[in-house]
Amino acid sequence: MQKSLLTIMADIIRSLPVKKFFLISILFSLASLHPVAFAQQRYLGLSMVNEGNWNNLKLIDQAHAVGCNAVFLSIQWGAIEGYISRSMKQQYGDDYNVWQMYDDQIAKARSLGMKIGINVAVSTGDNVTHSYSDRYGIDTGDGWLRDERILNVGYDGSEAVFQKYGGAINGVHVQFVMTSLAAQSTRDRIASFTQKVLQRYGHLQDTNELLYMDLIYTRQGEAEFEAGTDKYHYEQPLNLRDNNSLTDYSKPMRAGYRAWLAAKYEKIQSLNFVWGTNYHSFTEITPKRPSPDMFAQPDGADWYLYRTQVLKEVNDVFRNTVKSIDNRIKVISHHGSVFDKLSLGRSTFAFNEIASELDGIKINDDNNYDHRFAIDLLRTNLHGKLYINEAAFNASFGISNFISYATESYLHGAQMVSCMFFENLLSAGGGPAVKELADTWLTQPVATPAPANQDSFTLSGIIAQNGCVTNRNSYAGDCDAYKTWMAAHNGASGEPVNIFIQNDLKKDCQITLTGSPSAGSPRIGTPINLSSSCTGDCSRLTYRWELNGNVIGNTPNLTGVIVPSVPGPYTYSVTAGQGGCAKTYEMVVNATDVLPVTLVAFQAAARENEVVLSWSTADEANSSHFEIQRGANGTEWNVIGREQAAANSQVARNYGAVDPAPVAGSNFYRLRMVDRDSTFAFSKIVRVVFDSSALFTFYPNPAADHLQLTEAALRNAASVELLDQSGKAVLRAARPSAAISIGHLHTGMYVLQITGRDGVVMSRQVAIGR
């Protein structure tokens, strides 16, 4: 219903007064279905870009004559500080007032009772850069450094500095140039120039004549990332114009991105966990290059979020500067669109976050966009703020198109609308239509719609679909955001609705991760345990343990991790996360080859059929015990005893132990010195050799009724067997005693075979006779 009424209005705008009155009455009834009224004036504005040096005072008179009550003018940095100011002073003398054009325009508007909106433009037209240079350009005539200028990168991977032809000023060709939004020099320029503008025109707030101030810097007179560059590589044209390249890949932007990533992830391991990469440092990272899916995947999402943050930061610099001078002034953002195909590269889909600290927003809708959707989108996501819609009059769309744009914007909650190329609208005969538009809307206070329906869409969704077309007559293949809005709009019988944007790219990482090793200073080559602890939303987490960039485990806790064999500090890290959220905790383990105690001496000596061990320490710190180990070959060891350590001592201490059952041949001994934190170290190895005969003694031989084993042989024996001449065991004792009964055996020659506790088998012939 609403659509048909607007179409009728466009078609009969010059028809009989009775018809006009009937139509206007219907429109007011429609707009007031569920309004919340404010005593706030609506505005219909004339937009003045002011890229030249002509003041267009006549156009202001003409706009006022057809009902416009506001002038939205841009104040150019270049006209005050840059090449244009120098050119004008060269032409008219050093005393030339560089503010004169703006003074005249504002004075004219005030004399007609029109309010003022000020766009502060901090880019410029530069004559020096309109010359041959390589693709990376030169410093500008105003001293803007080449390395701080915006850098374009093409879909083909090529690069060139940003600049676009800006026409001729006083007969001199200039290039439109701008420095990176991430450069501190840019932000300083924003603050200093804004202060100068306010010093001259801040008084308009005192007389309630200043509607708003905003910041602009693109070739289109908006505030977003640029697309395309006209730069040549010397005389060679580059295929980077229009939408063949995107910005900004300058040094300040790259450095800022790395710093932003470091602040977000804190540790490079967390970024690698989320991105699926293997960077060693944040300094290695570069932004994703332009491609059809450049903002897809976690690394693309982060690049988009950072770009959004940069747009917000420069707006906040502007806002803080204005508010520090006069907190009453309304400060708004200014974009071309916040939903169309160009918005992808311009990075304005998250406009609500860019303007979250501001008082409102201004957009420049294209003529064929659905302005109902545009204003509903602004009003929903920047609730209770100022909404301005601006369109450039295009004769091919006709006068009715401009009237529909303004009417729909007002109906859906815009307090102000504006027209660029207003002179073309008047030349096309649009004066009467504009007058009727003004008479219809400007005589009524703003009414904020109270939507009866609402829905939402995701930021990732509109990015993946490269924005929207918003063709109200054919939208089956359009973006989900527009189709969702249209369904809600139709469900509300054509009334304004709320359409929320959900920023699903941001991840609220509500976890805290800590970790600890079982030993802070373990001995090289020894095992340690690594444990982690999580607080917060710890469900469904996955884990990754790393040492020097190498993955060593994927569970919350690790056991038996072997410490590297070279002494020194080693950083173990544990990363846990899920769904784009990750946290990393690092712990340093100092691998040492220092013994847990200072061992002065360790000795072993044979004494009869035993081995006496002795050792002494000069210093002990946190020592637990000594483990005495014996082996037959120096590689395989058995524990044969344990002695308690002194714990902490700084005086000489002596220890001793006895091996009562050494084996025949070589006996190797070592100490395992264990700390209270379970770390340990080994002493040197000492060796004692026993003759087998000394450990394999029995009597009598020949024997009649029994064999008697010596104490040394018995201590070392694990089993005893007596074999006949055929090798058959005629006697076997798993637990031998000192006396072995043989009276039941036949006389003859036998073999006594003793298997030692160390597995060594010794044999000797025995004669049995009676």
C-alpha positions in Angstrom: 0.0 0.0 0.0 2.7 2.4 1.0 4.7 1.7 -2.2 1.7 2.4 -4.4 1.0 5.7 -2.6 4.5 6.9 -3.1 4.4 6.0 -6.8 1.2 7.9 -7.1 2.8 10.9 -5.4 5.7 10.9 -7.8 3.3 10.7 -10.8 0.9 13.5 -9.7 3.3 15.9 -8.0 2.2 18.7 -10.3 -1.5 17.8 -10.3 -4.5 19.6 -8.9 -4.3 21.0 -5.4 -7.3 18.9 -4.3 -5.4 15.7 -5.3 -2.3 16.9 -3.5 -4.2 17.6 -0.3 -5.8 14.1 -0.5 -2.5 12.4 -1.0 -0.7 14.4 1.8 -3.5 13.5 4.2 -3.1 9.8 3.4 0.6 10.0 3.9 0.3 11.6 7.2 -2.1 9.0 8.4 0.3 6.3 7.3 3.2 7.9 9.0 1.4 8.4 12.3 0.1 4.9 12.8 2.4 4.3 15.8 4.6 7.4 16.1 6.5 8.7 19.1 6.5 12.4 18.6 9.4 14.8 19.4 9.4 18.6 19.1 12.2 18.3 16.5 12.3 20.1 13.2 12.8 18.2 9.9 15.3 19.5 7.4 15.6 19.4 3.7 19.2 20.3 2.8 21.3 21.5 -0.1 24.7 19.7 -0.3 27.7 21.8 -1.3 30.9 19.9 -1.9 33.1 23.0 -2.4 35.9 21.4 -4.3 36.4 24.6 -6.3 36.6 28.2 -5.3 33.2 29.4 -6.3 30.7 30.1 -3.6 27.3 29.3 -5.3 25.5 31.8 -3.2 22.8 32.0 -5.9 22.1 28.3 -5.5 21.5 28.8 -1.8 18.9 31.5 -2.6 17.3 29.1 -5.1 17.2 26.2 -2.6 15.6 28.5 0.0 13.1 29.7 -2.5 11.8 26.1 -3.0 11.6 25.4 0.7 15.0 24.1 1.7 15.9 25.0 5.3 19.4 23.7 5.6 22.8 23.9 3.8 25.2 21.0 4.3 28.7 22.3 3.2 32.1 20.8 3.1 35.1 22.7 4.4 38.2 21.5 2.6 41.6 21.2 4.3 43.3 22.0 1.0 41.4 25.3 0.7 42.7 26.4 4.1 46.1 24.6 4.5 47.0 23.1 1.2 47.7 23.8 -2.5 44.4 25.6 -3.1 45.1 28.1 -0.4 48.6 28.7 -1.8 47.2 29.1 -5.3 44.6 31.6 -4.2 47.1 33.6 -2.2 49.5 33.6 -5.2 46.6 34.9 -7.3 45.1 37.4 -4.9 47.9 38.2 -2.5 49.1 36.9 0.9 46.2 38.7 2.6 43.6 36.7 0.8 41.1 35.2 3.2 41.1 31.5 2.6 37.9 31.1 4.6 36.0 33.6 2.4 34.0 31.1 0.4 32.8 29.4 3.6 32.2 32.7 5.4 30.0 33.8 2.5 28.0 30.6 2.2 27.3 30.5 6.0 26.4 34.1 6.1 24.0 33.7 3.2 22.4 30.6 4.8 22.0 32.4 8.1 20.5 35.5 6.4 17.8 33.2 5.0 17.2 31.4 8.3 18.7 28.2 7.1 20.6 25.9 9.4 24.1 24.6 8.8 25.7 21.2 8.6 29.5 21.1 8.4 31.5 18.3 6.7 35.2 18.6 7.7 37.3 17.3 4.8 40.9 16.4 5.6 42.0 15.1 2.2 43.3 17.4 -0.5 44.0 18.1 -4.1 47.8 18.1 -4.7 49.7 19.4 -7.7 53.1 17.8 -7.0 51.8 14.3 -7.3 50.4 15.0 -10.8 53.8 14.0 -12.2 55.6 10.8 -13.3 56.8 8.6 -10.6 56.9 4.9 -9.8 53.8 3.0 -8.5 54.5 4.0 -4.9 54.4 7.7 -5.6 56.2 10.6 -3.9 55.8 13.0 -1.0 53.0 15.5 -1.6 53.4 19.2 -2.0 52.1 19.6 1.5 54.7 17.3 2.9 52.5 14.2 3.3 55.0 11.3 3.3 54.9 8.7 0.6 55.1 5.8 3.2 52.1 7.2 5.0 49.9 7.6 1.9 47.1 5.1 1.3 48.3 2.0 -0.6 46.0 0.1 -3.1 46.4 -3.6 -3.8 44.7 -5.1 -6.8 43.0 -8.4 -7.3 45.9 -9.3 -9.5 48.3 -8.7 -6.6 49.9 -5.5 -8.0 50.3 -2.4 -5.8 50.1 1.4 -6.2 49.7 4.4 -4.0 46.2 5.9 -3.9 45.4 9.0 -5.9 42.6 10.1 -8.2 42.5 12.8 -10.7 41.0 15.9 -9.1 40.5 18.2 -12.1 42.2 21.6 -12.7 42.3 24.3 -10.0 43.3 27.7 -11.4 44.5 25.9 -14.5 46.7 23.4 -12.7 45.9 19.7 -12.7 45.8 18.1 -9.3 45.5 14.7 -7.8 43.2 13.9 -5.0 45.4 12.3 -2.2 45.0 11.1 1.3 47.2 9.5 4.0 46.5 6.3 5.8 43.8 6.5 8.5 46.2 4.4 10.7 49.0 7.0 10.5 49.4 9.2 13.5 50.0 12.2 11.2 46.5 11.7 9.7 44.9 11.7 13.2 46.9 14.8 14.2 45.7 16.6 11.1 42.1 15.6 11.8 42.4 17.1 15.3 44.2 20.3 14.4 42.0 21.1 11.4 38.8 20.4 13.3 40.0 22.8 16.0 40.5 25.5 13.4 37.1 25.0 11.9 35.5 25.2 15.3 37.4 28.3 16.2 35.9 30.0 13.2 32.4 28.5 13.2 31.8 27.0 16.6 29.7 30.1 17.5 26.9 28.7 15.3 26.1 26.3 18.2 25.5 29.2 20.5 22.8 30.5 18.2 21.3 27.0 17.5 22.2 27.2 13.9 24.7 24.3 13.7 22.9 21.0 12.9 25.9 18.6 13.0 29.5 18.1 12.1 31.1 15.1 10.5 34.4 14.0 9.1 35.0 13.1 5.5 38.1 12.2 3.5 37.3 10.1 0.4 37.1 11.2 -3.2 33.3 10.8 -2.9 33.2 13.1 0.1 32.5 10.3 2.6 34.3 8.5 5.4 35.3 4.9 4.6 38.0 3.0 2.8 38.8 3.9 -0.8 38.6 1.7 -3.8 40.6 2.1 -7.0 43.5 4.4 -7.9 44.5 6.3 -11.0 48.2 6.0 -10.4 50.5 5.2 -13.2 53.9 3.5 -12.9 55.8 6.2 -14.6 54.1 6.3 -18.1 52.6 2.8 -17.7 48.9 2.7 -16.7 48.0 0.2 -14.0 44.9 -2.0 -13.9 43.9 -0.7 -10.5 41.1 1.8 -11.2 37.6 1.7 -9.9 36.9 -1.5 -8.1 40.0 -3.4 -9.4 41.9 -2.6 -6.2 41.2 -2.0 -2.5 42.8 -0.1 0.3 44.6 0.2 2.7 47.8 -1.8 2.7 50.2 1.0 3.7 52.9 0.7 6.3 50.9 2.4 9.1 48.0 0.1 8.4 50.1 -3.0 8.4 51.8 -2.0 11.6 48.5 -1.1 13.2 46.9 -4.4 12.2 49.8 -6.4 13.8 49.4 -4.4 17.0 45.7 -5.0 17.0 46.1 -8.7 16.5 48.7 -8.8 19.3 46.3 -7.0 21.7 43.4 -9.4 20.7 45.2 -12.7 20.9 48.1 -11.8 23.3 50.1 -14.8 22.2 50.9 -15.8 18.7 49.9 -19.4 19.6 46.3 -18.3 20.1 46.2 -16.7 16.7 47.7 -19.8 15.0 45.1 -21.9 16.9 42.2 -19.8 15.5 43.7 -19.1 12.1 45.2 -22.6 11.5 48.6 -21.0 10.7 52.1 -21.4 12.0 53.4 -17.9 12.5 56.3 -17.4 14.8 55.6 -13.7 15.5 52.9 -11.1 14.9 55.5 -9.2 12.9 55.3 -11.8 10.2 51.6 -11.2 9.5 50.3 -9.2 6.6 46.7 -8.4 5.8 44.8 -10.6 3.4 45.1 -9.4 -0.1 42.0 -8.6 -2.2 40.1 -11.6 -3.5 36.4 -12.6 -3.8 36.5 -14.2 -0.3 39.1 -12.0 1.3 37.0 -11.5 4.4 36.1 -15.2 4.8 37.8 -17.5 7.4 39.1 -16.3 10.7 42.0 -14.3 9.2 39.7 -12.5 6.8 37.2 -11.8 9.6 40.0 -10.2 11.7 41.1 -8.1 8.8 37.5 -6.8 8.5 37.1 -6.2 12.2 40.4 -4.2 12.2 39.3 -2.1 9.3 36.0 -1.4 11.2 38.1 -0.4 14.3 40.2 2.0 12.3 37.1 3.7 10.9 35.8 4.0 14.4 39.0 5.3 15.8 39.3 8.2 13.4 35.7 9.1 14.0 36.4 9.0 17.7 39.4 11.3 17.2 37.1 13.7 15.4 34.4 13.4 18.0 36.7 13.9 21.0 38.2 17.0 19.4 34.7 18.5 18.8 33.3 17.6 22.2 36.4 18.9 24.0 35.6 22.3 22.5 31.8 22.2 22.7 30.0 19.1 24.0 26.7 20.3 22.7 27.6 19.9 19.1 26.2 16.8 17.4 28.9 14.7 15.8 27.9 12.1 13.2 29.5 9.6 10.9 29.3 9.8 7.1 29.2 6.9 4.6 28.2 6.3 1.0 26.2 3.3 2.0 26.1 0.7 4.7 24.7 -2.2 2.8 25.4 -2.1 -0.9 28.0 -3.9 -3.0 30.6 -1.1 -2.6 30.2 -1.2 1.2 32.1 -4.5 1.2 35.5 -2.9 0.2 34.6 0.3 2.0 34.0 -1.8 5.2 30.9 0.0 6.4 28.6 -2.9 7.1 29.3 -2.6 10.8 28.3 1.1 10.7 26.7 0.9 14.1 30.0 0.1 15.7 31.8 2.8 13.8 29.3 5.4 15.1 28.7 3.8 18.5 30.2 6.9 20.3 28.6 9.4 17.9 25.3 11.3 17.8 24.1 9.9 14.4 24.9 9.0 10.9 24.6 10.3 7.4 24.5 8.1 4.3 24.5 8.8 0.6 21.9 6.4 -1.0 22.0 5.7 -4.7 18.9 6.7 -6.6 17.7 3.1 -7.2 18.2 1.9 -3.6 15.3 1.0 -1.3 15.5 4.0 1.0 12.9 2.4 3.4 15.4 -0.4 4.1 18.2 2.1 4.5 16.6 4.2 7.1 15.1 1.2 9.0 18.6 -0.2 9.2 20.1 3.0 10.6 17.3 3.6 13.0 17.3 0.1 14.4 21.0 -0.2 15.0 21.7 3.4 16.1 18.6 3.9 18.1 17.6 7.3 19.2 20.1 9.2 17.1 20.3 11.5 14.1 19.7 10.0 10.6 20.4 11.9 7.4 20.0 10.5 3.9 21.6 12.2 0.9 21.2 11.4 -2.7 22.7 12.9 -5.9 20.0 14.0 -8.3 20.2 12.1 -11.6 18.1 13.3 -14.5 17.9 9.8 -15.9 15.9 8.8 -12.8 13.7 11.8 -12.9 12.2 14.2 -10.4 9.8 11.7 -9.0 12.7 9.5 -7.9 14.1 12.3 -5.7 10.7 13.0 -4.2 10.2 9.3 -3.4 13.7 9.1 -1.9 13.0 12.0 0.5 9.5 10.9 1.3 10.5 7.3 2.2 13.4 8.6 4.3 11.1 10.8 6.3 8.5 8.1 6.7 11.0 5.7 8.1 12.6 8.0 10.6 15.1 10.3 8.9 15.2 13.7 10.4 17.1 15.2 7.5 17.5 14.6 3.7 19.8 16.4 1.3 20.4 16.7 -2.4 23.7 16.9 -4.2 23.6 18.5 -7.7 20.7 20.5 -6.6 21.2 22.9 -9.5 20.5 20.0 -11.9 17.3 19.2 -10.0 16.2 22.8 -10.5 17.2 22.8 -14.1 15.1 19.8 -14.7 12.1 21.6 -13.4 12.0 20.1 -10.0 11.4 23.3 -8.1 7.6 22.9 -7.6 8.0 19.3 -6.5 10.7 20.2 -4.0 8.5 23.1 -2.7 5.6 20.7 -2.2 7.9 18.2 -0.5 9.1 20.9 1.9 5.6 22.2 2.6 4.5 18.6 3.3 7.2 17.5 5.7 9.0 20.5 7.1 5.9 21.9 8.7 5.5 18.8 10.9 7.8 17.8 13.7 9.8 14.6 13.5 7.8 11.4 14.4 9.9 8.4 15.3 8.2 5.2 14.1 7.3 2.5 16.6 7.8 -0.7 14.6 5.4 -3.5 15.0 7.7 -6.1 13.5 11.4 -6.9 13.6 14.1 -9.4 12.4 17.8 -9.7 12.1 20.7 -10.7 9.9 24.4 -11.5 10.5 27.4 -9.5 9.6 29.2 -12.5 8.2 26.2 -13.2 6.0 26.1 -9.8 4.4 29.9 -10.0 3.9 29.7 -13.4 2.3 27.0 -12.2 -0.1 29.0 -9.0 -0.9 26.3 -6.7 0.2 22.8 -6.0 -1.2 21.1 -4.6 -4.3 17.7 -3.7 -2.7 15.7 -3.9 -5.9 12.2 -3.8 -4.4 10.7 -5.2 -7.6 13.0 -8.2 -7.9 14.8 -9.4 -4.8 14.6 -13.2 -4.8 18.3 -13.4 -5.5 19.3 -10.5 -3.2 21.1 -10.6 0.1 19.5 -12.2 3.1 19.5 -8.9 5.0 17.2 -7.3 2.4 15.0 -10.4 2.0 14.6 -10.7 5.8 13.7 -7.0 6.1 11.2 -7.2 3.2 9.5 -10.2 4.8 9.2 -8.3 8.1 8.1 -5.1 6.2 5.4 -7.0 4.3 4.3 -8.7 7.5 3.8 -5.3 9.1 1.6 -4.1 6.3 4.2 -1.9 4.9 5.1 0.0 8.1 8.6 0.7 9.2 10.2 -2.3 11.0 13.4 -3.0 13.0 16.1 -4.9 11.2 19.0 -5.7 13.6 22.6 -6.6 12.5 24.3 -9.2 14.6 28.1 -8.9 14.6 28.9 -12.6 14.7 32.6 -11.9 13.7 33.4 -10.8 17.2 34.1 -13.6 19.7 33.6 -13.0 23.4 36.4 -15.1 24.8 35.3 -15.8 28.4 38.0 -18.2 29.4 41.1 -17.9 31.6 43.9 -20.4 31.1 46.8 -21.2 33.4 49.4 -24.0 33.4 52.2 -25.4 35.4 55.1 -27.9 35.1 55.7 -30.6 37.7 59.3 -29.2 38.0 60.6 -25.7 37.3 64.2 -26.7 37.0 64.3 -30.3 35.9 67.4 -32.3 35.0 68.1 -32.5 31.2 66.7 -35.6 29.6 64.3 -36.4 32.5 60.5 -36.6 32.3 58.1 -33.9 33.7 54.4 -33.5 33.7 52.6 -30.5 32.3 49.1 -29.5 33.5 46.6 -26.8 32.6 43.6 -25.3 34.3 40.7 -23.4 32.8 38.1 -21.1 34.4 35.1 -19.6 32.6 33.3 -21.1 29.6 35.6 -24.2 29.4 33.2 -26.6 27.7 34.1 -28.2 24.4 37.6 -26.8 24.4 40.4 -28.4 22.4 44.0 -28.1 23.5 47.4 -27.8 22.0 50.7 -28.0 23.8 53.8 -26.6 22.1 57.5 -26.4 22.7 59.4 -23.9 20.5 56.6 -23.9 17.9 56.4 -27.7 17.8 53.2 -29.5 18.9 53.9 -32.0 21.7 50.3 -32.8 22.8 46.6 -32.2 22.4 45.2 -33.0 25.9 44.6 -30.8 28.9 47.5 -32.5 30.8 50.6 -34.2 29.6 52.7 -36.8 31.5 56.2 -38.1 30.9 57.3 -35.2 28.7 61.1 -35.6 28.3 63.1 -32.4 28.9 65.5 -31.4 26.1 69.0 -32.7 26.5 70.7 -29.3 26.3 70.6 -27.1 29.4 68.7 -23.8 29.2 65.3 -22.2 29.4 62.5 -23.7 27.4 59.0 -22.2 27.0 56.2 -24.6 27.0 52.8 -23.2 26.0 49.2 -24.6 26.3 46.5 -23.1 24.1 42.8 -23.9 24.5 39.8 -22.7 22.6 36.8 -23.3 20.4 34.6 -21.4 18.0 37.2 -18.7 17.2 38.1 -18.1 20.8 41.5 -19.1 22.1 43.8 -18.3 25.1 47.4 -19.3 25.6 49.5 -19.7 28.7 53.2 -19.9 28.7 55.5 -21.5 31.3 59.3 -21.5 31.4 61.2 -24.6 32.4 64.9 -24.2 33.1 66.5 -27.5 32.1 69.7 -28.0 34.0 72.6 -30.4 34.2 73.3 -29.3 37.8 72.9 -32.2 40.3 70.2 -31.9 42.9 73.0 -32.1 45.4 76.7 -31.3 45.3 78.3 -34.8 45.3 81.8 -34.6 46.6 82.7 -38.3 46.3 81.1 -41.6 45.4 83.0 -44.8 46.0 82.4 -48.6 46.1 84.8 -51.3 47.4 84.6 -55.1 47.9 84.7 -56.3 51.5 84.7 -60.1 51.8 81.6 -61.2 49.9 79.9 -57.7 50.1 80.3 -54.3 48.4 80.5 -51.3 50.6 79.3 -48.0 49.1 80.1 -44.6 50.5 79.5 -41.0 49.3 79.5 -37.5 50.6 77.8 -34.2 49.8 79.0 -30.6 50.3 75.6 -29.0 49.7 72.0 -30.1 49.4 68.9 -28.0 48.6 65.4 -29.6 48.7 66.9 -33.1 48.4 64.6 -36.1 49.1 66.6 -39.3 48.9 69.3 -41.4 47.3 68.3 -44.4 45.3 71.1 -47.1 45.0 71.1 -48.9 41.7 73.2 -51.9 40.5 73.7 -53.3 37.1 75.7 -56.0 35.5 76.4 -54.2 32.2 76.1 -50.5 32.9 72.9 -50.1 30.9 70.3 -52.0 32.8 69.8 -51.2 36.4 68.0 -52.5 39.5 67.3 -50.7 42.7 69.0 -52.4 45.6 68.6 -49.8 48.3 67.5 -46.3 49.4 68.9 -43.7 51.8 67.1 -40.7 53.1 68.8 -37.3 52.2 69.3 -34.4 54.5 66.8 -32.1 52.6 68.7 -28.9 53.0 72.3 -28.7 54.1 75.4 -26.6 53.5 77.9 -28.7 55.4 79.6 -31.9 54.4 77.5 -35.0 54.9 78.6 -38.7 54.6 76.4 -41.5 53.5 76.9 -45.3 53.2 75.2 -48.5 52.1 76.1 -52.2 51.7 75.3 -54.5 48.8 75.2 -57.9 50.6 74.8 -59.9 47.4 77.0 -58.8 44.6 77.1 -60.8 41.4 80.1 -62.7 40.0 82.0 -60.5 37.6 81.4 -56.8 37.2 79.1 -54.9 39.5 78.2 -51.4 38.4 76.8 -48.9 40.9 75.2 -45.5 40.6 73.1 -43.1 42.7 69.8 -41.6 41.6 69.6 -38.4 43.6 66.0 -37.3 43.9 64.7 -33.8 44.8 61.4 -33.2 46.7 59.9 -31.9 43.4 60.6 -35.3 41.9 63.4 -34.1 39.7 66.5 -36.2 39.8 70.0 -36.7 38.6 72.4 -39.5 38.4 75.9 -39.8 39.9 78.9 -41.1 38.1 79.1 -44.9 37.7 81.6 -46.9 39.8 82.6 -50.6 39.3 83.5 -53.5 41.6 84.6 -56.9 40.2 84.0 -60.2 42.1 85.8 -63.4 41.1 83.0 -66.0 40.5 84.7 -68.5 42.7 84.4 -66.2 45.7 80.6 -66.2 45.1 80.2 -69.8 44.2 81.4 -71.8 47.1 80.0 -75.0 48.5 81.3 -78.1 50.4 82.1 -80.9 50.7 83.1 -82.2 47.3 82.8 -85.2 47.0 79.7 -85.3 49.1 77.6 -88.2 50.5 74.3 -87.0 52.1 74.2 -83.2 51.7 75.8 -80.1 50.1 76.4 -76.9 52.1 76.3 -73.5 50.3 78.4 -70.7 51.6 76.6 -67.5 52.8 77.9 -65.5 49.7 76.6 -68.2 47.3 73.3 -68.4 49.1 72.7 -64.6 49.1 73.3 -64.4 45.3 71.3 -67.5 44.4 67.8 -67.2 42.8 67.5 -71.0 42.1 69.6 -74.1 42.4 69.6 -77.2 40.2 71.5 -80.5 40.2 71.9 -82.1 36.8 72.9 -85.7 36.0 75.3 -86.7 33.2 72.5 -86.5 30.6 71.7 -82.9 31.6 68.4 -83.9 33.3 67.6 -82.0 36.5 67.4 -84.5 39.3 67.0 -81.8 42.0 65.5 -78.3 41.8 65.1 -75.6 44.5 63.4 -72.3 43.7 64.1 -71.1 47.2 67.4 -72.7 48.1 68.6 -73.2 51.7 72.1 -73.5 52.9 72.0 -77.3 53.1 70.9 -79.3 50.1 70.0 -83.0 50.8 71.5 -85.4 48.2 71.3 -88.8 50.1 68.6 -90.2 47.9 70.7 -89.8 44.7 72.9 -92.5 43.1 76.6 -92.1 43.3 78.3 -90.6 40.3 79.2 -87.2 38.8 76.7 -84.3 38.8 76.6 -80.6 37.9 75.5 -78.0 40.5 74.0 -75.1 38.6 73.2 -71.8 40.5 71.2 -69.0 38.8 72.1 -65.7 40.3 69.6 -62.9 41.1 71.1 -60.9 38.2 70.3 -63.8 35.8 73.9 -65.0 35.6 74.2 -68.8 35.6 77.3 -70.5 37.2 78.0 -74.3 37.1 80.5 -76.6 38.9 80.9 -80.4 39.0 80.0 -82.3 42.1 80.9 -86.0 43.0 78.5 -88.0 45.1 80.0 -91.1 46.7 79.5 -93.3 49.8 
